Amino acid sequence: MGVSSELLTFPNSPMEMDLAKFLELYGGVYEHSPWVAQTAWELGLSEKQDTSAGLSELMILVIADADHRRLLDLINAHPDLAGKAAVNGELTAESTSEQAGAGISECTPEEFEQFQTFNNAYKRKFGFPFIMAVKGSNRHEILGSFVERLPNDPATEFQTAIDEINKIARFRLDAIASGE
């Protein structure tokens, strides 16, 4: 599944914002990682970043320039799908909405157990949580993705996690631009 190709313009120009306002609006686009938005702002914003596509592109460049440790921290900032944080109501508003939209909150006890088993196996193998941009997916497709991705090598999964995180961020930027 790809990200939206629709050109969405933000209601307020990011390039006209001071850092505090920019972080207030965009600091949560990358889960618990406001450094991405701060670095993007520090690089300098132009009219191009007045669209979700343009700001996404800049933030992806920030991610591409980050070192391995910082990227691993970014990956580890994400919750398990149907994990303890979800059960305890500790997810960010964005993650709660995304997981609920994929029907994860409607798991049967057996599906919930499958999520726990897959989450644990994935973390044992790769050392970080399974990341998937779940918007537009359902719990059955997500469980299928675990099956498809568990055989992958660590380097492939590390890059897949970063790619999925960038998709999640783009969905979040599109939602901000759309006023969702």
C-alpha positions in Angstrom: 0.0 0.0 0.0 1.4 3.4 -1.0 0.9 6.8 0.7 -1.5 9.4 -0.6 -0.5 11.1 -3.8 -3.0 13.9 -3.3 -1.5 17.3 -2.8 -2.7 18.5 0.6 -1.8 22.0 1.8 -1.6 22.8 5.5 -4.1 25.4 6.7 -1.2 27.4 8.3 2.1 27.8 6.6 4.8 25.7 8.4 7.5 28.0 7.0 6.0 31.0 8.9 6.0 29.2 12.3 8.5 29.6 15.0 10.0 26.4 16.4 7.7 26.1 19.4 4.5 26.2 17.2 6.1 23.9 14.6 6.9 21.3 17.2 3.4 21.7 18.7 1.9 20.8 15.4 4.4 18.4 13.9 6.6 17.1 16.8 4.4 14.0 17.2 4.4 13.0 13.5 7.3 10.6 14.3 6.3 8.6 17.4 7.9 10.1 20.5 10.7 11.6 18.3 10.3 15.4 18.0 13.9 15.6 16.9 12.8 14.8 13.4 10.5 17.8 13.2 13.0 20.0 15.0 15.8 19.0 12.6 13.5 19.6 9.6 12.7 23.1 10.9 16.3 23.9 11.6 17.2 22.9 8.0 14.9 25.7 6.9 11.4 25.5 5.5 10.2 26.8 2.1 6.8 27.0 0.4 7.3 23.4 -0.7 6.9 22.3 3.0 3.4 24.0 3.1 2.1 20.6 1.7 2.1 17.3 3.5 4.1 15.8 0.6 6.8 18.5 0.8 7.1 18.3 4.6 7.2 14.5 4.4 10.0 14.6 1.8 12.1 16.9 4.1 11.5 14.7 7.1 12.4 11.6 5.2 15.7 13.3 4.4 16.2 14.0 8.1 15.7 10.3 8.7 18.0 9.3 5.9 20.8 11.4 7.5 20.3 10.0 11.0 22.8 7.5 12.4 22.0 3.8 13.1 21.6 4.4 16.9 19.1 7.2 16.4 17.1 5.2 13.9 17.0 2.2 16.3 15.7 4.6 19.0 13.1 5.8 16.5 12.0 2.2 15.8 11.9 1.4 19.5 9.7 4.4 20.2 6.8 2.6 18.5 4.4 0.4 20.4 3.7 -3.2 19.7 0.6 -3.8 17.6 -2.1 -5.0 20.1 0.6 -4.9 22.8 0.7 -4.0 26.5 0.6 -0.2 25.8 -2.6 -0.6 23.8 -4.2 -2.8 26.5 -3.3 -0.3 29.2 -4.4 2.7 27.2 -0.9 4.1 27.0 -0.7 4.7 23.3 -0.4 8.1 21.7 -3.7 9.4 20.3 -2.3 8.8 16.8 -1.4 5.2 17.5 -4.7 4.5 19.2 -6.6 5.8 16.2 -4.4 4.0 13.7 -4.7 0.6 15.5 -8.4 1.0 16.1 -8.9 1.9 12.4 -7.3 -1.4 11.5 -9.7 -3.3 13.7 -6.9 -4.3 16.2 -9.2 -3.3 19.1 -11.7 -5.9 17.9 -9.4 -8.9 18.0 -10.8 -12.2 19.2 -8.9 -13.7 22.2 -7.2 -16.0 19.7 -6.1 -13.2 17.4 -4.9 -11.2 20.4 -2.8 -14.2 21.4 -1.4 -14.4 17.8 -0.4 -10.8 18.0 1.4 -11.4 21.3 3.2 -14.5 19.9 4.2 -12.7 16.7 5.3 -9.6 18.5 7.5 -11.6 20.9 9.0 -13.7 18.1 9.7 -10.7 16.0 11.4 -8.8 18.9 13.5 -11.9 19.8 14.7 -12.2 16.2 15.3 -8.5 15.3 15.6 -6.7 18.6 12.9 -4.1 17.9 9.1 -4.0 17.5 7.3 -5.0 14.3 6.4 -1.7 12.5 3.6 -1.5 9.9 1.7 1.5 8.7 -1.7 0.0 9.4 -4.0 2.6 7.9 -6.1 0.9 5.2 -5.2 -2.5 6.5 -7.1 -4.9 8.8 -6.0 -7.2 11.6 -6.0 -10.2 9.3 -3.6 -8.5 6.8 -1.4 -7.3 9.6 -1.1 -10.8 11.0 -0.3 -12.0 7.5 2.5 -9.4 7.3 4.1 -10.9 10.4 4.2 -14.3 8.7 5.7 -12.7 5.5 8.3 -10.6 7.3 9.5 -12.9 10.1 11.8 -14.9 7.7 13.5 -11.7 6.6 17.1 -10.9 7.6 17.8 -8.1 10.2 19.0 -5.5 7.6 15.9 -5.9 5.5 13.6 -5.6 8.5 15.5 -2.6 9.8 15.0 -0.8 6.5 11.4 -2.0 6.2 10.7 -0.6 9.7 12.1 2.8 8.7 10.1 2.7 5.4 6.9 1.9 7.4 7.6 4.7 9.9 7.9 7.1 7.0 4.6 5.9 5.7 3.0 6.4 9.1 4.4 9.9 9.3 3.0 10.8 5.9 -0.4 9.5 6.9 -0.2 11.7 10.0 0.9 14.8 7.9 -2.0 14.2 5.5 -4.4 14.0 8.5 -3.1 17.3 9.8 -3.4 19.0 6.4 -6.9 17.6 6.1 -7.9 18.8 9.5 -8.6 15.3 10.8 
